[in-house]
Amino acid sequence: MVEFFIRRPIFATVCALLIILAGLVSIPTLPIAQFPTLAPPQITVLSNYIGASAQVVETAVTIPLEQQINGAQGLKYLSSSSGNDGTSQIIATFDLNRNPDLAAVDVQNRVNIAMGRLPAEVKQTGVTVIKSAANFVFGAAVYSDNGRYDTAFISNYLDVYVRDSLKRVKGVADCFIFGERRFAMRLWLDPVRVASRGLTASDIVNALREQNVQVAAGQVGQQPAPSGQAFQISVRAVGRLSEPGEFENIIIKATPDTAVRLRDVGRVELGAEDYASSMQFNGQDAVGMGITQLSDANALEVDRAAIAELERLAQRFPPGMKYRVAWDSTDVVSESIRDVIFTLGMAILLVILVIFVFLEDWRTTLIPAVTIPVSLVGTFAFVKLLGFSINTLTLFGITLATGLVVDDAIVVIENIERHIREGQRDAFAAASAAMKEVTGAVIATSLVLIAVFVPVAFFPGTTGILFRQFALTIAFSIAISAFNALTLTPALSARLLGRPHGAKGRFFTGFDRVVATTTERYRGSLRWSLGRKATAMALFLVGLGLSLIVYQVVPRAFIPDEDQGWGMLLVQAPEGASLEYTKRVGERAQSIVQQQPETDTVFAITGFSFAGTAPNRGLMFFGLKPYSERRGAAHSAQTVINRLRGPLFGITDAMVLPFLPPPVEGLGTFGGFQYVVQDQGGHTLEELAKVTQDMVAAGNASKNVQGLF
């Protein structure tokens, strides 16, 4: 087979070009991420029981749904939260190999079975089942720089003109609005007037349901009709009310003498549907947006396309309304990919330089240099076939493979050169004779290298997912390099080698002298070691012991925390604290964060956190300045977090804790680790809370953990 390619170099070249073409076609279609997808599939079930307390929501809504969802195929565990605002959220986490689409269908079917046990108010508003998307691609704040527009106007403008356009961007999963103030009619009742007229709140709600409805009024002149009917006209009846005055005219109670209208027992105003949360951007009232991506989307393309669409929509914003990107999670992806690509380029140049220095001929250097792009670019075709992504691990594998893919080509070239030096004048004959000697060795060497990396792909769990793409990327690049060494390399060698070399320059003459001296000293060290086997073994054991000591001392972790260009703060006020109380605490925390020289933006949400919605909770995202403006460890995100702990600890009105984002999207909410305290003894919530707080206090007293809450 090798002889076939030696005599047909054009065919060998075409094969190499096809490999490169397959890789080039695959690269634009591959998703880009920092790491492979490690997070297990999660399905979220959302419902709302308006006016109910957290305990009522748990017993009437959350528990019936949990009982029905429990037992779904591939389900690992359930977590839920019930809020005093009537919201219920259940998160079902499944095995890594469970298809999220099938899991969502399974959960939806089980929710439908449980619907009969839920209150009528919950059925009326509906139960939503969604696939939990990845973390936010970016967050943006929309505000009025001159105070001309309030948050209700901005929120409704975004809901009507912006949200749907952003959701249509390719790769966008959803667009969330923080601090939303959707327009609604708010009815304020005077309890004294209501009671004096013998009415209750239920009577007023029933009157609203009866008189604020959209009705199909039919048509005038519709068939069957009397003979000679000349017109057929649709009747439009006043149904849904839209003005406060129309609501105030609703008749609550009618008697022969008079009618009690809504304005007699209360007032109506146009306000917001929900005031449970608020949002500030750099200390100014604003409305926020968060963009999430589909699981198979290219994060960088989604980020660019969504920001471009937002910029286009901003051209039509009312005068004085502006937007700004508060934080962008793809910055770290771009920076990581850029660093890896730079390292890859440097590795390729160094490999080519080393080959040229040792082979001392540009023709000889050109042949293995050609195998580098063929092997590396062609590997992306297999990355596409296996469903991998372009991430730091696949690029790291390609970078590491840069030095491996030229080994086989160098072996082939050196053997062909040897035959030519020994008197074989015909380069084709030299290539044919050399390949008969090394073909088996090239194949065996490549198989051994592949056998080293392929078993890593079969590691179970998240470790296997993390290293599978790295290992298989190297394995396929080595396989392609072996194919090139048996096809393209001998064909090019038969064409380019065999020509007389010119005289060596002073550099190569001196380099050969250094290599010869180093080789002689290495031979001397080997003779010394062979003559003192006990001493050599003792040195080996000492080195092994030192390695074990270093292994015990060096900190260990699954994935190290990285500077992702942003961080977050969690605000936890005492139970029963109002939204205004929590907002004041948040404003103090914002001022502390903004005092840091690395801080660029602060995006603060009051009344919301990852644990659910409550007036005593808050969450802040702060974006840092670009990496180019804060070089060095003294300005890293981890340093900023450590610097914030002291001043934030001085806020005694609430617990305010800074965190880094999780190093891997979907694995946890914050950087660090999380655990759950589960009651298995039938204790009360108060007892469980006390035990948990005692554990937190004991953990914070330890030197091994910090920021435990």
C-alpha positions, 0 to 999 in steps of 0.5 A, spaced: 500 500 500 505 504 501 508 503 494 502 505 491 502 512 494 510 513 493 508 512 486 502 516 486 504 523 490 498 527 487 493 521 490 496 522 496 496 529 496 489 529 495 487 525 500 491 530 505 487 535 502 480 532 503 482 531 510 484 538 511 477 540 507 473 535 512 476 539 518 475 546 515 468 545 514 467 542 521 470 548 525 464 553 523 459 548 525 462 546 532 459 549 538 464 553 543 465 553 550 470 553 556 469 546 558 465 540 555 457 539 558 458 536 565 452 539 568 446 533 569 440 535 565 435 538 570 427 540 569 424 545 572 417 545 574 414 552 576 407 554 579 404 560 582 398 560 588 397 567 588 396 570 596 398 563 599 404 563 604 410 558 604 407 553 608 400 553 604 404 552 598 408 547 600 402 542 602 397 544 597 402 545 591 409 542 592 408 536 595 403 533 591 407 535 585 413 532 588 410 525 590 408 524 583 414 526 579 418 522 584 420 515 581 421 518 574 426 514 569 433 516 571 431 521 576 437 522 581 434 527 586 428 533 587 429 539 590 424 545 591 422 551 594 416 554 596 415 562 597 411 567 601 409 570 594 405 564 592 411 561 588 413 554 587 419 551 584 421 544 583 428 542 580 428 535 578 436 533 576 437 526 572 443 522 570 448 525 566 446 520 560 438 521 560 436 525 554 433 532 557 427 532 552 425 525 554 426 527 561 421 533 560 416 529 557 416 524 562 415 530 568 410 533 564 406 527 564 407 526 571 405 533 572 398 532 568 396 526 573 397 531 579 393 537 576 387 534 579 390 534 586 392 542 586 388 548 588 383 551 582 387 558 583 394 554 581 390 550 575 387 557 572 394 560 572 398 553 570 404 549 571 410 550 567 415 545 565 421 547 562 428 544 561 433 548 565 437 552 561 445 553 562 447 559 566 446 566 563 450 568 557 450 575 559 446 580 563 444 587 560 441 593 564 436 598 561 435 605 565 433 612 564 439 617 564 435 623 566 429 619 570 424 621 565 421 613 565 420 609 571 421 602 571 414 600 569 414 603 563 421 600 561 419 593 563 413 594 559 417 596 553 422 591 554 416 586 554 413 588 548 418 590 543 425 587 546 424 580 549 421 577 543 426 579 538 432 577 542 428 570 543 428 569 536 436 570 535 439 563 533 441 559 539 438 563 544 433 559 549 430 565 553 430 572 555 429 573 562 427 580 565 429 582 572 425 587 576 419 586 571 413 591 572 408 588 567 402 593 567 396 591 571 390 594 574 390 594 581 384 595 585 384 597 592 378 596 597 376 600 603 374 594 608 369 599 612 366 601 606 365 594 603 363 591 610 358 597 611 354 595 604 354 587 606 360 585 601 366 581 602 372 581 597 370 574 594 363 578 592 368 583 588 372 578 585 366 574 582 363 581 579 370 582 576 370 575 573 363 576 570 364 583 567 371 583 565 371 577 560 372 577 553 365 574 549 364 572 542 357 576 541 356 573 534 353 576 528 347 580 525 344 577 519 348 570 519 344 565 516 339 562 517 336 569 516 329 572 513 329 572 506 332 579 503 337 580 509 342 585 505 347 585 511 351 580 515 355 584 520 360 582 526 358 584 533 363 587 537 361 587 545 365 591 550 369 585 554 375 586 557 376 593 560 382 597 559 381 603 563 381 605 570 374 608 569 371 602 566 373 598 572 370 603 577 364 602 574 363 595 575 357 593 578 358 589 585 351 589 588 344 591 585 338 593 588 331 595 586 333 602 588 341 603 587 347 599 585 353 599 588 359 600 584 367 598 585 368 606 586 363 606 592 368 601 595 375 602 593 379 605 587 382 603 581 389 605 579 394 602 573 400 599 576 405 593 576 402 586 576 408 584 581 412 589 586 416 583 589 423 585 586 426 591 584 433 592 580 438 597 580 444 598 576 450 602 578 446 605 584 440 607 579 433 604 578 433 600 572 430 593 569 435 588 567 435 582 562 438 575 562 440 571 556 440 564 556 443 559 550 441 552 547 445 547 550 448 545 543 449 553 541 455 556 540 456 561 546 460 566 542 456 566 536 449 567 541 453 573 545 455 576 538 448 576 535 444 577 541 448 584 543 448 586 535 440 585 536 440 589 542 444 594 539 439 594 533 433 595 537 436 600 542 436 605 536 429 605 536 429 606 544 425 612 546 429 618 548 433 618 554 432 610 555 439 606 554 442 600 555 449 597 558 451 590 558 453 589 566 456 582 565 458 577 560 460 570 561 463 569 554 469 573 556 472 568 559 471 563 554 474 568 549 480 569 553 481 562 554 480 560 547 485 566 545 490 564 550 490 556 547 490 558 540 496 563 541 499 557 545 498 552 539 501 557 534 507 558 539 507 550 539 507 549 532 512 554 531 517 551 536 516 544 533 518 546 526 524 550 529 526 544 533 525 540 527 529 545 522 535 545 527 536 538 528 535 536 521 539 542 518 535 542 511 529 546 509 526 540 505 527 535 510 523 540 515 518 542 510 515 534 510 513 533 517 511 541 517 506 539 512 503 533 517 502 538 522 496 542 519 493 535 516 493 532 522 490 538 527 485 541 522 483 534 520 482 532 527 476 537 528 472 532 523 472 527 528 470 532 533 464 534 529 462 526 528 463 525 536 458 531 538 464 534 541 465 542 542 471 547 541 473 548 548 479 548 552 480 541 553 480 539 546 484 545 544 489 543 549 489 536 546 491 538 539 496 543 542 499 537 546 498 533 539 503 538 536 509 534 538 506 527 537 504 528 530 511 529 527 514 523 530 512 518 525 514 523 519 521 524 522 522 517 523 520 516 516 524 521 513 530 519 517 530 512 514 529 515 507 535 520 508 539 514 511 538 510 505 540 516 500 547 517 504 548 509 504 549 510 496 541 509 494 541 514 488 534 513 486 529 517 491 523 513 489 527 506 491 530 509 497 523 511 499 520 504 498 526 500 501 525 505 507 518 504 508 519 496 508 523 497 514 519 502 518 512 501 516 510 496 522 514 500 527 510 506 525 503 503 526 506 500 532 508 506 535 501 510 533 497 504 536 501 504 543 500 512 543 493 511 542 492 505 547 495 510 552 489 515 551 483 511 549 482 508 556 481 515 559 475 516 554 471 510 558 472 513 565 465 514 568 461 520 571 463 527 570 471 525 570 470 521 564 466 527 560 471 532 562 477 528 559 474 524 554 474 529 549 481 531 551 483 523 550 480 522 543 482 528 540 489 526 541 488 519 539 485 521 532 490 526 531 495 521 532 491 516 527 491 521 522 499 523 523 500 515 522 496 515 516 500 521 513 506 518 515 505 512 511 502 516 505 504 523 504 510 523 507 514 518 503 511 521 497 513 528 498 520 525 501 521 521 494 520 528 490 524 533 495 530 528 498 536 526 494 538 532 492 545 534 495 546 538 501 550 545 501 556 546 506 553 547 513 554 554 516 557 556 522 551 555 526 549 548 524 557 546 525 557 549 532 550 546 534 553 539 531 559 540 536 554 541 542 550 535 540 556 531 540 559 533 546 552 532 550 551 525 547 558 523 549 557 526 556 550 522 556 554 516 555 558 517 560 553 518 565 550 511 563 556 508 564 557 511 571 549 509 573 550 502 570 557 501 574 553 504 581 546 500 580 545 501 588 546 508 588 542 509 581 536 505 585 537 510 591 536 516 587 530 513 584 527 512 590 528 519 593 525 522 587 519 517 588 518 519 595 519 527 594 514 526 588 509 523 594 510 528 599 509 534 593 502 530 592 500 530 599 502 538 600 499 541 593 492 542 594 487 538 590 480 540 587 476 538 581 477 544 577 480 550 579 477 557 580 478 561 574 478 569 573 471 569 569 471 577 569 465 577 574 463 575 581 456 575 585 454 577 592 448 574 596 444 578 601 440 574 606 436 579 611 433 576 617 426 573 616 421 578 616 425 583 613 421 588 608 423 589 601 425 596 602 430 593 608 433 589 604 434 594 598 437 599 603 442 593 605 444 592 598 445 599 597 450 599 602 453 593 599 453 596 592 457 602 594 463 597 597 463 594 591 464 600 587 469 602 591 474 597 588 478 599 583 477 593 578 469 594 578 466 596 572 458 595 573 454 592 579 447 589 577 443 588 583 436 585 584 432 585 591 427 580 592 430 574 588 436 569 589 438 562 587 434 560 593 427 563 590 424 569 591 423 573 598 423 580 600 429 578 605 433 576 599 438 579 594 443 578 589 448 582 585 452 581 579 458 585 579 462 586 572 470 587 572 474 591 568 477 587 561 483 583 563 487 588 559 486 593 564 487 589 570 494 584 569 497 580 575 494 576 581 493 583 585 487 585 580 484 578 579 477 576 581 479 571 587 483 577 590 477 582 589 473 577 592 478 576 598 478 584 599 471 584 599 470 579 605 472 584 610 468 590 609 462 586 607 462 583 614 462 589 617 454 590 614 451 587 621 444 588 618 444 582 614 449 577 611 452 579 605 457 574 602 461 575 595 462 569 591 466 567 584 461 564 579 462 556 579 468 554 574 463 549 570 456 552 568 451 548 571 455 545 577 453 548 583 450 556 583 457 559 586 464 557 586 466 552 592 461 546 594 454 545 596 451 540 601 444 539 603 442 538 611 436 533 610 431 531 616 430 524 617 427 524 624 421 528 623 423 534 626 420 541 626 423 546 621 425 551 627 429 545 629 432 543 623 434 551 622 438 551 628 442 545 627 444 548 620 446 554 623 450 551 628 453 547 623 455 553 619 458 557 625 462 551 626 464 551 619 466 558 619 470 557 625 474 552 622 481 554 618 479 550 612 473 553 609 470 560 608 464 564 607 460 558 609 452 560 610 
